[in-house]
Amino acid sequence: MAPKTTEHGNKKPLTLMTGAIMTEFFTGDQHFWHDKIREYCKRPFDSLKEMHNKIIGLHNAIVTDEDTVWHIGDFAMAGPEKESTVRAVFNKLKGQHHLILGNHDEIKPLNYVNMGFVSVHSAMWFERQGVNLYLVHDPSSYTVIGNLPNSVLLCGHIHTLFKHLLPTKKVINIGVDAWEFKPVS
């Protein structure tokens, strides 16, 4: 299961699995409202506003309002006191959104749902195109899938540490720092 590019309308998203064109996207580690992430991960943006605009623009260039988007943690670096600013960024993103909580997602889960996320989870496991996908923010839970056939762990948390460990270990980092700030499918 090597990364491959497929057509999606007039757009060319990065693709994790071969097969039918998917309208399901995975992303993570956007760290909206986290100014220091530009420095920590050497993100090529001069300001927080530029980073927000680029991530939102790239997202909306690929995702349609009908597409499903799984955010695998660290959507925003903002606690409950900044919920309205997180909501403002969220409302600019196309798609039907689900959130896998990350270590920086500090707003109450129900408040994310009230914001517009379809669902909020600590982890999620489901099958797509014959592949079992385990979605969790921190890849240290890789042992959950171990050597299960046709299983892949999709994670964030590690930013630029690695893009994937295929085929040796079935782990793919779907964070924006590994995928040119774009969601992948």
C-alpha positions, 0 to 999 in steps of 0.5 A, spaced: 500 500 500 504 505 497 502 512 497 499 514 490 496 520 487 489 519 484 484 524 481 478 528 485 475 532 480 480 537 477 484 536 484 490 531 485 490 529 493 495 525 496 493 518 496 494 513 501 490 507 498 490 505 491 483 503 488 476 507 488 477 515 488 475 516 496 471 522 498 474 521 505 480 525 507 485 524 513 489 530 516 492 532 523 496 536 527 494 543 524 495 546 531 491 552 529 492 558 534 499 555 536 504 560 534 510 557 536 509 551 532 511 555 526 518 555 529 518 548 532 516 544 526 520 549 521 513 551 518 515 556 512 510 561 514 511 568 517 505 569 521 500 565 524 495 568 520 499 566 514 499 559 516 492 559 518 490 561 511 495 556 507 492 550 511 485 552 510 486 554 503 490 547 501 484 544 505 479 547 501 482 546 494 481 538 495 475 537 500 468 539 498 463 540 502 460 533 502 467 529 503 468 526 510 474 529 514 478 525 519 482 530 524 487 525 527 488 530 533 491 537 535 486 541 531 487 547 535 492 549 541 487 553 544 483 551 551 475 553 552 477 560 553 478 560 546 473 556 543 470 562 539 476 563 535 477 555 534 470 555 531 471 561 527 477 557 523 473 550 523 467 554 520 472 556 514 473 548 512 469 544 507 467 537 509 464 533 514 468 533 520 470 528 525 475 529 531 480 524 534 482 527 540 490 529 541 494 532 547 492 539 545 485 538 544 483 541 550 476 543 549 470 539 552 468 533 546 461 535 546 463 543 545 467 540 539 460 537 536 456 543 538 462 547 534 460 542 528 464 536 528 460 530 526 463 526 532 469 526 537 473 520 539 479 518 543 481 513 537 477 509 532 477 503 528 474 501 521 475 498 515 475 501 508 477 498 501 479 491 505 484 495 510 483 496 517 484 503 519 486 504 526 486 512 527 489 515 534 493 521 535 499 518 538 503 512 534 505 509 541 499 505 541 502 501 534 502 495 539 494 495 538 495 493 531 502 489 531 502 484 525 494 484 524 493 483 516 491 488 512 491 493 518 494 500 518 495 505 524 494 512 522 496 517 527 499 524 528 503 527 534 510 526 531 510 532 526 516 531 522 519 525 525 517 520 519 511 520 513 510 513 514 514 506 516 511 502 510 512 496 509 516 494 515 511 497 520 504 499 518 504 506 521 502 512 517 503 519 519 497 523 516 499 530 520 500 536 515 507 537 516 508 530 513 504 532 507 505 539 505 499 541 509 494 538 505 489 532 507 490 525 504 485 520 502 
